[in-house]
Amino acid sequence: MYEIIVLLLLVVGIVLLTAKWNINPFLALIAAAFIAAFAYGVPMAEVTTAIGEGFGGTIGNIGLVILVGTMLGGILERSGAAISMADFLVRVLGPKFPNLTMSLVGWLVSIPVFCDSGYVILNSLRKAITLRTGVSSIGTAVALMTGLYATHTLVPPTPGPLAAAENVGISHNLGFLIAVGLPVSLVAAFAGLVYAQRFTHSTMELLPPTGEDDLDNKTYEELRESYGKLPSAGASFLPIIVPLILICIASIANLPSAPFGAGTVTDIIVFLGTPLVALFIGLAVAVCLLRGKGKLEQFNTEITSAIEIAGPIIFITGAGAAFGGILGASALTDILADSLSSLGLGLLVPFLISAALKTAQGSSTVALVTTSAILAPLLGSMGLDSEIGMVLTVLAIGAGSMVVSHANDSFFWVVSRLSRLPVGVAYRTLTVASGIEGVAAFITVWIIGAIVL
């Protein structure tokens, strides 16, 4: 009982440090690792080794992947490929289904691009579609937000699910995670879309435009022109599609049945489908989309920006792994194993822990990293240490990391500000939508688990 109380106090401490006192999650997680080591009686000679191995091993395995994925997203923003993809979907779907269009655009763009950045990029498109179709701005805002959120929390190579996959031990089979995560994310996005439909003709009053917001004063046509000549839709999709295909084919090649046989060809397929190699190939394809003068300067700018963005995420991921390493080295594992196995909660445990962390401290990425680090040593006792069990664990954590977005979440403020939603309206729409979306995703994961586990 003592060990469980200590764990609860540590989780509460992490939440208070990050949410109330705004302490960086990296410091909060490293401090929790040291406190846990002494509270659980881990031999002092092993403490720094366990923390160092957890931290360094995870960064070594996943750090470059997160960095290259962030670079890929930045190039897609800079080149105008995100706008080109959005244009294509608008042409295909037409103006009759504005909420559906925004949901699908967000769902696609957020696979490589952070949801915050994705909303900034697509906000002008959202406003243009809203004006063109005469629907409520609230409906399109909710549809775009939930579309972005779905893949941001459930589908690699977004850093959150990527880090969670590394922590629970499924990063070697990302193709499997992507194959299951994409349909689950579609269900989540659809749930958000259904909720957004309630506001298609909403009369709730918006905040007045502000002169400070350049995006609010820029039409969609002006935004397009600012990128110069946009890349074609086919070329814009390639940097996303190529890595996903390579990763999935490599996962098929790694199946016990060896569908491609054994030999040089299979070795090449597996090598090219390694997440780091696949993303580098996607990055090389994306670089070809940069146009105009100063192409090298544009590239260097995006690389520098990606390093600044990815750095904190990589270090937080490593700190989460260090915390998990200490928990795994302690007696807590056996105690929780007995408790959790007797309760039979299964996938509900990762969902609830992630949802609690998300709601309390605001960051979906921190919720994904921390929850996966806590649960990694316990998967065996919970019956989730199979390939499909680990995949569903990551997705259950991702579903929880959406529940709920409110004032402590930067994404909440990006969406509400750019959509000119009063705070009260944002709570009644955006916060509720994120809760519905996360619950829908978890129900889908739970149903899959009931069938295959």
C-alpha positions in Angstrom: 0.0 0.0 0.0 2.9 2.3 0.8 4.3 2.0 -2.7 1.0 2.8 -4.3 0.5 5.9 -2.1 4.0 7.1 -3.1 3.2 6.7 -6.8 0.0 8.7 -6.4 1.9 11.4 -4.5 4.5 11.5 -7.3 1.9 11.8 -10.0 0.1 14.6 -8.1 3.5 16.3 -7.5 4.3 16.2 -11.3 0.9 17.7 -12.0 1.3 20.5 -9.4 4.8 21.3 -10.5 3.9 21.5 -14.2 0.4 22.9 -14.0 0.3 25.1 -11.0 3.9 26.3 -10.6 4.8 26.1 -14.3 8.0 24.1 -13.7 9.4 22.5 -16.8 8.2 18.9 -17.2 11.8 17.8 -17.7 12.8 18.9 -14.3 9.6 17.6 -12.7 10.1 14.1 -14.2 13.8 13.9 -13.3 13.0 15.1 -9.7 10.2 12.4 -9.5 12.7 9.8 -10.7 15.2 10.6 -7.9 12.5 10.8 -5.2 11.0 7.5 -6.4 14.4 5.9 -6.2 14.9 6.8 -2.6 11.3 6.2 -1.6 11.3 2.7 -3.1 14.7 1.8 -1.6 16.5 1.4 -4.9 20.2 0.9 -4.0 22.1 4.2 -4.3 24.7 2.7 -6.5 22.0 1.8 -9.0 20.0 5.1 -9.0 22.1 7.2 -11.4 22.7 4.1 -13.6 19.0 3.4 -13.9 18.1 7.0 -14.6 21.0 7.4 -17.1 20.1 4.2 -19.0 16.5 5.1 -19.2 17.2 8.6 -20.3 20.0 7.9 -22.7 18.6 4.7 -24.2 15.3 6.4 -25.1 16.9 9.5 -26.6 19.3 7.3 -28.5 16.4 5.3 -30.0 13.8 8.0 -30.6 15.5 11.4 -30.4 16.6 11.6 -34.1 13.2 10.3 -35.2 11.4 13.0 -33.4 13.8 15.6 -34.7 13.5 14.5 -38.4 9.8 14.3 -38.1 9.6 17.8 -36.8 11.9 19.0 -39.7 9.5 17.3 -42.2 6.5 19.1 -40.7 8.4 22.4 -40.9 9.3 22.0 -44.5 5.6 21.1 -45.4 4.6 24.4 -43.7 7.3 26.5 -45.3 6.8 25.1 -48.9 3.0 25.6 -48.9 2.4 21.9 -49.2 -0.1 22.0 -46.4 -2.1 24.6 -48.2 -1.9 22.6 -51.4 -3.2 19.5 -49.7 -6.0 21.5 -48.2 -6.9 22.9 -51.6 -7.0 19.4 -53.1 -9.4 18.2 -50.5 -11.6 21.3 -50.9 -11.8 20.6 -54.6 -12.7 17.0 -54.1 -15.3 17.5 -51.5 -16.7 20.7 -52.8 -18.3 23.5 -50.7 -21.3 21.5 -49.7 -19.6 19.8 -46.7 -17.5 22.5 -45.0 -17.2 20.8 -41.7 -16.3 17.5 -43.3 -13.7 19.2 -45.4 -12.1 20.9 -42.4 -12.1 17.7 -40.4 -10.3 15.7 -43.1 -7.9 18.5 -43.9 -6.9 18.7 -40.2 -6.8 14.9 -39.8 -4.3 14.7 -42.7 -2.1 17.7 -42.0 -1.6 16.8 -38.4 0.1 13.5 -39.1 3.5 15.3 -39.6 2.6 18.8 -38.4 1.9 19.8 -34.8 -1.8 20.5 -34.2 -1.0 24.1 -33.0 0.9 24.9 -36.2 -1.7 23.1 -38.3 -4.5 25.3 -37.0 -2.5 28.4 -37.6 -1.7 27.3 -41.2 -5.3 26.3 -42.0 -7.2 29.0 -40.2 -7.4 31.2 -43.3 -8.7 28.3 -45.3 -11.3 27.6 -42.6 -12.4 31.3 -42.7 -12.6 31.2 -46.5 -14.8 28.1 -46.5 -16.9 29.5 -43.8 -17.6 32.7 -45.7 -18.1 30.8 -49.0 -20.7 28.4 -47.6 -22.4 30.7 -45.1 -22.1 28.3 -42.2 -21.2 29.1 -38.6 -17.5 29.8 -37.8 -17.9 27.8 -34.6 -18.8 24.6 -36.5 -15.7 24.8 -38.8 -13.5 25.6 -35.9 -14.6 22.6 -33.9 -14.3 20.3 -37.0 -10.8 21.5 -37.8 -9.7 21.3 -34.1 -10.9 17.7 -33.7 -9.5 16.6 -37.0 -6.1 17.9 -36.1 -6.2 16.5 -32.6 -7.1 13.0 -33.8 -3.8 12.2 -35.6 -1.8 14.4 -33.3 -2.4 12.1 -30.4 -2.8 8.7 -32.1 -0.6 8.4 -35.2 3.2 8.5 -35.5 5.4 10.2 -36.5 3.8 12.9 -34.3 6.2 13.0 -31.3 3.7 12.1 -28.6 2.6 8.7 -29.8 6.1 8.1 -31.1 7.6 8.6 -27.7 4.8 6.4 -26.1 5.6 3.7 -28.6 9.2 3.7 -27.6 8.4 3.7 -23.9 6.1 0.7 -24.0 8.4 -1.2 -26.5 6.5 -1.2 -29.8 8.7 1.3 -31.7 10.2 -1.5 -33.7 6.8 -2.1 -35.3 5.5 1.4 -36.0 3.8 0.2 -39.2 1.4 -1.9 -37.0 0.7 1.1 -34.8 0.0 3.3 -37.8 -2.2 0.7 -39.3 -4.4 0.5 -36.2 -4.0 4.1 -35.2 -5.3 5.6 -38.5 -8.7 4.0 -38.3 -9.0 4.7 -34.6 -8.1 8.4 -35.3 -10.8 8.5 -38.1 -13.4 7.4 -35.6 -12.2 10.1 -33.2 -12.3 12.7 -35.9 -15.8 11.5 -37.0 -17.0 11.9 -33.4 -15.7 15.4 -33.4 -17.3 16.1 -36.7 -20.7 14.9 -35.5 -20.4 17.3 -32.6 -19.3 20.1 -34.8 -22.4 19.6 -36.9 -24.4 20.9 -34.0 -22.9 24.4 -34.6 -23.3 24.5 -38.3 -25.9 27.3 -38.0 -25.0 28.5 -34.6 -25.9 32.1 -33.7 -23.5 32.4 -30.7 -21.7 35.7 -30.9 -18.0 35.8 -31.7 -15.4 38.3 -30.4 -14.7 41.2 -32.7 -11.7 41.0 -35.1 -8.5 42.5 -33.6 -5.9 44.5 -35.6 -3.1 42.6 -33.8 -3.9 39.3 -35.6 -2.3 39.4 -39.0 -4.0 36.2 -40.0 -7.4 37.7 -39.2 -6.7 40.5 -41.7 -5.3 38.2 -44.4 -7.7 36.5 -46.9 -7.1 33.0 -48.0 -6.1 34.2 -51.4 -3.5 36.5 -49.8 -2.2 33.6 -47.7 -1.8 31.5 -50.9 0.0 34.3 -52.7 2.4 34.7 -49.8 3.8 31.2 -50.5 4.4 32.0 -54.2 3.8 29.1 -56.6 2.4 26.2 -54.6 3.6 22.7 -55.2 1.1 20.3 -56.8 -1.2 18.2 -54.7 0.5 15.0 -55.7 4.0 16.3 -54.8 2.6 17.7 -51.5 1.2 14.4 -50.4 4.4 12.4 -51.2 6.5 13.4 -48.1 3.7 12.0 -45.9 2.8 9.0 -47.9 6.2 7.7 -48.8 7.5 7.3 -45.1 4.1 5.7 -44.1 4.3 3.2 -46.9 7.9 2.3 -46.3 7.3 1.8 -42.5 4.2 -0.4 -43.2 5.9 -2.5 -45.8 8.9 -3.1 -43.5 6.4 -4.2 -40.7 5.0 -6.7 -43.2 8.5 -7.9 -44.1 9.2 -8.5 -40.4 6.2 -10.8 -39.9 7.1 -14.3 -38.7 5.8 -15.8 -42.0 8.5 -13.7 -43.8 6.3 -12.9 -46.8 9.2 -11.4 -48.8 11.5 -14.3 -47.9 15.0 -13.9 -46.4 17.8 -12.2 -48.2 19.2 -9.0 -49.5 15.8 -7.7 -50.8 14.1 -8.1 -47.4 17.1 -6.5 -45.6 16.8 -3.5 -47.9 13.0 -3.3 -47.4 13.5 -3.5 -43.6 16.3 -0.9 -43.7 14.3 1.6 -45.8 11.3 1.1 -43.5 13.2 1.9 -40.3 11.4 5.0 -39.0 14.5 7.1 -39.0 15.5 6.2 -42.6 11.8 6.4 -43.8 11.5 9.9 -42.3 14.8 11.0 -43.8 13.5 9.9 -47.2 10.3 11.8 -46.6 12.4 14.9 -45.6 14.4 14.6 -48.8 11.2 14.5 -50.8 9.8 17.5 -48.9 13.0 19.6 -49.5 12.3 19.3 -53.3 9.1 21.3 -52.6 10.9 24.4 -51.6 10.9 26.9 -54.4 12.2 30.3 -55.3 15.4 32.2 -54.3 17.1 31.4 -51.1 16.2 27.7 -51.1 19.2 26.8 -48.9 18.4 29.6 -46.5 14.8 28.4 -46.2 16.0 24.9 -45.5 18.4 26.1 -42.8 15.8 28.2 -41.2 13.4 25.3 -40.9 16.1 23.0 -39.6 17.0 25.5 -36.9 13.4 26.0 -36.0 12.8 22.2 -35.8 15.8 21.8 -33.5 14.3 24.4 -31.2 10.9 22.8 -31.2 12.0 19.2 -31.0 14.7 19.7 -28.3 12.3 20.1 -25.3 10.1 17.2 -26.5 13.1 14.9 -26.8 14.4 15.8 -23.4 11.0 15.4 -21.8 10.7 12.0 -23.4 14.0 11.0 -22.0 13.1 12.2 -18.5 9.8 10.3 -18.7 11.8 7.1 -19.6 14.2 7.8 -16.7 11.2 8.0 -14.3 9.8 4.8 -15.8 13.2 3.1 -15.4 13.2 3.8 -11.7 9.7 2.5 -11.3 10.6 -0.6 -13.2 13.6 -1.2 -10.9 11.5 -0.9 -7.7 9.2 -3.2 -5.9 6.3 -1.2 -7.2 6.1 -3.3 -10.3 5.2 -6.5 -8.5 2.8 -4.8 -6.1 0.9 -3.0 -8.9 1.0 -6.2 -11.0 -1.0 -8.1 -8.3 -3.4 -5.2 -7.8 -4.1 -4.4 -11.5 -4.4 -8.0 -12.6 -7.0 -8.7 -9.9 -9.0 -5.6 -10.9 -9.1 -6.6 -14.5 -9.3 -3.0 -15.7 -7.0 -3.6 -18.7 -7.0 -0.7 -21.2 -9.0 1.5 -19.0 -5.9 2.1 -16.8 -3.8 3.8 -19.4 -6.7 5.8 -20.6 -7.7 7.1 -17.1 -4.1 7.9 -16.1 -3.4 9.8 -19.3 -6.8 11.6 -19.1 -6.1 12.7 -15.6 -2.6 14.0 -16.5 -3.9 15.8 -19.6 -6.7 17.5 -17.9 -4.5 18.5 -15.0 -1.4 19.9 -16.8 -2.6 20.6 -20.3 0.1 19.0 -22.6 -1.0 15.9 -24.6 2.7 15.1 -25.2 3.5 15.1 -21.5 0.5 13.0 -20.8 1.6 10.5 -23.4 5.2 10.3 -22.3 4.5 10.2 -18.5 1.7 7.6 -18.7 3.6 5.3 -21.0 6.7 5.5 -18.8 4.6 4.6 -15.7 2.9 1.7 -17.3 5.7 0.2 -19.3 6.9 -2.1 -16.5 3.3 -3.2 -15.8 2.2 -4.4 -19.2 2.9 -8.0 -18.6 0.8 -8.2 -15.4 -2.0 -6.4 -17.2 -1.9 -8.8 -20.1 -0.9 -6.1 -22.5 2.7 -7.2 -23.4 1.8 -8.7 -26.8 2.4 -6.7 -30.0 -1.3 -5.8 -30.3 -1.5 -5.2 -26.5 1.3 -2.6 -26.7 -0.3 -1.0 -29.7 -3.7 -0.7 -28.0 -2.0 0.6 -24.9 -0.4 3.5 -26.9 -3.7 4.2 -28.5 -5.6 4.2 -25.1 -3.0 6.6 -23.8 -3.4 8.8 -26.9 -7.2 8.7 -26.4 -6.8 9.9 -22.8 -4.4 12.6 -23.9 -7.3 14.4 -25.6 -9.5 14.5 -22.5 -9.9 17.4 -22.1 -8.5 20.5 -23.7 -9.1 23.7 -21.6 -7.3 26.8 -20.3 -4.0 25.0 -19.4 -3.6 23.7 -23.0 -1.9 25.9 -25.6 -4.0 24.4 -28.3 -7.1 25.6 -26.6 -5.9 29.2 -26.8 -4.6 28.9 -30.4 -8.0 27.6 -31.6 -10.2 30.0 -29.5 -8.1 33.1 -30.3 -7.8 32.5 -34.0 -11.5 31.5 -34.2 -12.5 34.5 -32.1 -14.4 32.4 -29.6 -15.2 33.9 -26.2 -13.8 31.8 -23.4 -17.2 30.6 -22.3 -18.1 29.6 -25.8 -14.7 27.8 -26.2 -15.4 25.8 -23.0 -18.9 24.8 -24.3 -17.5 23.8 -27.7 -13.8 23.0 -27.8 -13.5 21.5 -24.4 -16.6 19.3 -24.8 -15.5 18.3 -28.3 -12.1 17.1 -27.1 -13.8 15.0 -24.4 -16.2 13.4 -26.8 -13.4 12.7 -29.2 -11.1 11.1 -26.6 -13.9 8.9 -25.2 -14.9 7.8 -28.8 -11.3 6.9 -29.5 -11.0 4.9 -26.3 -14.3 3.0 -26.9 -13.0 2.0 -30.3 -9.7 0.8 -28.8 -11.6 -1.0 -26.1 -13.8 -2.8 -28.7 -10.7 -3.8 -30.6 -9.1 -5.1 -27.4 -12.3 -7.1 -26.5 -12.0 -8.8 -29.9 -8.3 -9.6 -30.2 -6.9 -9.7 -26.6 
